[in-house]
């Protein structure tokens, strides 16, 4: 299962390092990114689980079999 950082990275289009810097108050996100983060925070558990499951399926399909 993908971790939350990877989900955020995909959903808002920023790298994990950028998100970490926002959390540590080393940088501030732009206004359009704040809107995306706010939208993600507004989803419920059911929607969050669904998005994680969809991402998991998508990443499994994208990986070549070894």
C-alpha positions in Angstrom: 0.0 0.0 0.0 1.4 3.5 -0.8 2.2 5.8 2.1 0.4 9.1 2.6 3.4 11.1 1.4 3.2 9.4 -2.0 -0.6 10.1 -2.1 -0.1 13.7 -1.4 2.7 13.9 -3.9 0.4 12.6 -6.6 -2.7 14.5 -5.6 -1.2 17.9 -5.3 1.7 17.6 -7.6 4.6 18.4 -5.3 7.4 16.3 -4.0 7.5 14.9 -0.5 10.4 17.2 0.4 8.3 20.3 -0.4 5.5 19.1 1.8 8.0 18.4 4.6 9.3 21.9 4.3 5.8 23.3 4.6 5.2 21.3 7.7 8.5 22.5 9.2 7.7 26.1 8.3 10.7 26.4 6.1 8.6 27.2 3.1 5.0 28.2 2.2 2.8 26.6 -0.4 1.3 28.8 -3.2 -2.4 29.7 -3.0 -3.4 27.2 -5.6 -1.7 24.4 -3.7 -3.3 25.4 -0.5 -6.7 24.9 -2.2 -5.7 21.4 -3.2 -4.5 20.6 0.3 -7.7 22.0 1.8 -9.8 19.8 -0.6 -7.9 16.7 0.5 -8.3 17.5 4.1 -12.1 17.7 3.6 -12.5 14.2 2.3 -13.8 11.5 4.7 -12.2 8.2 5.6 -14.2 6.2 3.1 -13.0 8.5 0.2 -9.4 8.5 1.5 -9.4 4.6 1.6 -10.8 4.5 -1.9 -8.1 6.9 -3.2 -5.4 4.8 -1.6 -6.8 1.6 -3.1 -7.0 3.2 -6.5 -3.4 4.4 -6.2 -2.3 1.0 -5.1 -3.9 -0.7 -8.1 -2.4 2.0 -10.4 1.1 1.5 -9.1 0.9 -2.3 -9.3 -0.1 -2.0 -12.9 2.6 0.5 -13.7 5.4 -1.7 -12.3 6.9 -4.3 -14.6 6.9 -7.9 -13.4 10.3 -9.2 -12.3 
